[in-house]
């Protein structure tokens, strides 16, 4: 048996300036283990100079009120895995229905247990800020979930002071089925949910591919369309004080957040 000769490493003799990763800031995404879409959707929206770093929490289909409640217990552990030793500028929780069931304040507190002091947003909080920013009071809502989960999202909007003019749900309980909804079907649902008195349409859920149809829907409806992932990135970028333009995902990105 031959023995390989010892090799002495040589230092790299190059002169270069470090090229920093995510020079404009870091967003940490905590998403569901079963989410097939959220990360891809967010990467389509997020500017190239902002980094998105992802971790996942344990959960299981079907998506019910009970499973949404139980998965929140894993948030502190997941938050600790987001760039330990470096941290992120904003942590985002990628689940609208999970926020509605557990409450936005509880979600933030659980994430801060794992990442103390980090700014936190979620789709429901971001949608709230977005809807106030565009001056919307009466909201038509589209959601992919089963009835009681869909109702919980609407109830949270009502608690926050909005009027829900119409509520449409696809009645699905699995993330893969939600992601499989074609964007054109989401567009058709937004048009169906709209009513003349609605100031805006909100399309709930990070697992569906709605951000890519927001701009088209706005042109057809003649009013703002807010989606979970679109609102969440918009809010996160504003929390980071990112001031470069983001285009192609609706008129929301033309606005600075409403100050409550």
C-alpha positions in Angstrom: 0.0 0.0 0.0 1.5 3.3 -1.1 1.5 6.3 1.1 0.7 9.7 -0.4 3.5 12.2 0.1 3.0 15.0 2.6 1.7 18.1 0.9 2.5 21.5 2.4 -0.3 24.1 1.9 0.7 27.4 0.4 -1.0 30.7 1.2 -3.1 32.2 -1.6 -1.0 35.1 -3.0 -3.8 37.3 -4.2 -4.8 40.9 -3.5 -8.5 41.5 -3.3 -11.1 43.5 -1.5 -13.7 41.4 0.4 -17.1 41.2 -1.4 -19.6 41.2 1.4 -22.6 38.9 1.5 -25.9 40.8 1.6 -24.4 44.3 1.7 -27.8 46.0 2.2 -28.9 43.8 5.0 -30.1 40.3 6.1 -33.7 39.0 6.5 -34.2 35.8 8.4 -37.2 33.7 7.3 -38.8 31.2 9.7 -41.1 29.1 7.5 -43.1 25.9 7.9 -41.5 22.5 7.2 -44.3 21.9 4.7 -44.3 25.2 2.8 -43.4 24.6 -0.8 -43.7 28.2 -2.0 -42.8 30.9 0.6 -39.1 30.9 0.2 -39.2 31.0 -3.7 -41.9 33.7 -3.6 -39.9 35.9 -1.3 -36.7 35.5 -3.3 -38.6 36.8 -6.4 -39.5 40.0 -4.6 -36.4 40.6 -2.5 -33.8 43.0 -3.9 -30.5 41.4 -5.0 -28.4 43.2 -2.4 -30.5 41.9 0.5 -29.9 38.4 1.8 -32.6 36.0 2.7 -31.6 33.3 5.2 -34.1 30.5 6.0 -34.9 28.1 8.7 -38.0 25.9 9.2 -40.2 24.9 12.1 -41.7 21.6 12.6 -45.3 21.2 11.5 -47.5 18.6 9.7 -50.4 18.5 7.4 -53.4 18.9 7.6 -53.3 22.6 8.4 -55.9 23.0 11.1 -56.3 25.4 14.0 -54.9 22.8 16.4 -51.8 22.1 14.3 -51.2 25.8 13.8 -51.3 26.4 17.5 -48.9 23.5 18.3 -46.2 24.5 15.8 -45.5 27.8 17.5 -43.7 26.1 20.3 -40.8 25.4 17.9 -40.2 29.1 17.1 -37.5 29.9 19.7 -35.4 26.9 18.6 -35.8 27.9 14.9 -34.9 31.5 15.6 -31.7 30.5 17.2 -30.6 28.8 14.0 -30.7 31.9 11.9 -27.1 32.9 11.4 -25.9 32.3 14.9 -23.1 34.6 15.9 -24.2 37.1 13.2 -27.9 37.6 13.4 -30.3 39.2 11.0 -31.7 42.7 10.7 -35.3 41.5 10.6 -36.8 38.1 11.3 -40.0 37.2 9.4 -42.5 34.5 10.2 -43.8 33.0 7.0 -47.3 31.9 8.0 -50.4 34.1 7.9 -52.8 31.5 9.3 -50.3 30.6 12.1 -50.1 34.2 13.1 -53.9 34.6 13.1 -54.3 31.5 15.3 -51.4 32.3 17.7 -51.5 36.1 17.7 -48.9 38.5 16.3 -47.6 39.5 19.8 -47.1 35.8 20.8 -45.2 35.1 17.5 -42.9 38.0 18.1 -42.3 37.1 21.7 -41.4 33.5 20.8 -39.0 34.5 18.0 -37.4 37.0 20.4 -36.8 34.2 22.9 -34.4 32.8 20.3 -33.2 36.1 18.8 -33.5 38.8 21.6 -33.9 42.3 20.3 -34.4 41.5 16.7 -37.1 43.3 14.7 -39.9 40.9 13.8 -42.7 41.0 11.3 -45.2 38.5 10.0 -47.8 38.5 7.1 -50.7 39.6 9.2 -48.9 42.4 10.9 -47.4 43.5 7.6 -50.8 43.3 5.9 -52.2 45.5 8.7 -49.5 48.1 8.2 -49.9 47.9 4.4 -53.7 48.3 4.4 -53.5 51.3 6.7 -50.7 52.8 4.5 -52.8 52.7 1.4 -55.9 54.0 3.3 -58.0 50.8 3.0 -60.8 50.2 5.5 -63.1 47.8 3.7 -61.2 44.6 2.6 -62.2 41.7 0.3 -60.3 38.6 1.4 -59.2 35.5 -0.5 -57.6 32.5 1.4 -56.8 28.9 0.5 -57.6 27.3 3.9 -60.3 25.3 5.4 -63.3 27.2 6.8 -62.3 27.7 10.4 -58.7 28.7 9.5 -60.0 31.1 6.8 -62.4 32.6 9.4 -59.6 33.1 11.9 -57.7 35.3 9.4 -60.9 37.4 8.8 -61.5 37.7 12.5 -58.0 39.0 13.1 -58.5 41.7 10.4 -61.8 42.7 12.0 -60.2 42.9 15.5 -57.6 45.2 13.9 -60.4 47.5 12.8 -61.0 46.6 9.2 -64.3 45.7 7.6 -64.3 42.4 5.7 -66.7 42.9 2.7 -66.4 39.4 1.3 -64.5 36.2 2.3 -63.6 33.5 -0.2 -61.8 30.3 0.7 -60.5 27.4 -1.4 -61.1 24.9 1.5 -57.7 23.3 1.3 -55.8 21.7 4.2 -52.4 20.7 2.8 -49.6 23.1 1.9 -48.8 21.2 -1.3 -52.4 21.6 -2.5 -52.3 25.3 -1.7 -49.0 25.8 -3.7 -50.6 23.9 -6.6 -53.3 26.6 -7.1 -52.3 28.1 -10.4 -51.6 31.9 -10.3 -54.4 32.5 -12.8 -56.9 30.8 -10.4 -55.7 33.1 -7.7 -56.3 36.0 -10.0 -59.8 34.8 -10.8 -60.5 34.4 -7.1 -59.3 38.0 -6.4 -61.7 39.3 -9.1 -64.5 37.2 -7.7 -63.9 38.3 -4.1 -63.9 42.0 -5.1 -67.0 44.1 -4.3 -67.7 47.7 -5.4 -67.3 48.9 -1.8 -64.0 47.2 -1.1 -61.0 49.5 -0.9 -58.5 46.7 -1.5 -58.2 42.9 -1.9 -56.1 40.9 0.5 -54.9 37.5 -0.6 -53.8 35.5 2.4 -51.2 32.8 2.8 -47.4 32.5 2.1 -47.8 29.1 0.6 -49.7 30.3 -2.5 -48.2 32.0 -5.6 -50.1 35.3 -5.3 -47.3 37.9 -5.2 -46.7 37.4 -8.9 -50.3 38.3 -9.9 -50.7 41.3 -7.6 -49.7 43.8 -10.3 -52.1 42.2 -12.9 -54.9 42.1 -10.4 -54.5 45.7 -9.5 -54.8 46.7 -13.1 -57.9 44.7 -13.6 -59.5 45.8 -10.4 -58.4 49.4 -10.4 -57.6 49.1 -6.6 -54.7 47.9 -4.5 -54.0 44.2 -4.0 -52.1 43.1 -0.9 -50.7 39.6 -0.6 -49.0 37.9 2.4 -45.5 37.6 0.9 -45.5 41.0 -0.8 -46.6 42.8 2.3 -44.1 40.9 4.5 -41.1 41.8 2.3 -42.3 45.4 2.0 -42.6 45.7 5.7 -39.3 44.0 6.4 -37.5 46.3 3.9 -39.0 49.4 5.6 -38.0 48.1 9.0 -34.4 47.9 7.6 -34.8 51.4 6.2 -34.1 50.0 2.7 -34.8 52.9 0.3 -34.2 51.5 -3.2 -37.2 50.9 -5.5 -38.9 47.5 -5.8 -41.0 47.0 -8.9 -43.3 44.4 -10.4 -45.2 43.4 -7.3 -47.9 46.0 -7.0 -48.3 49.6 -6.0 -47.7 48.9 -2.3 -43.9 49.4 -2.9 -44.6 53.0 -3.9 -45.5 53.8 -0.3 -43.7 54.4 2.9 -45.4 52.7 5.9 -48.3 54.5 7.7 -47.2 55.8 11.1 -49.7 54.8 13.8 
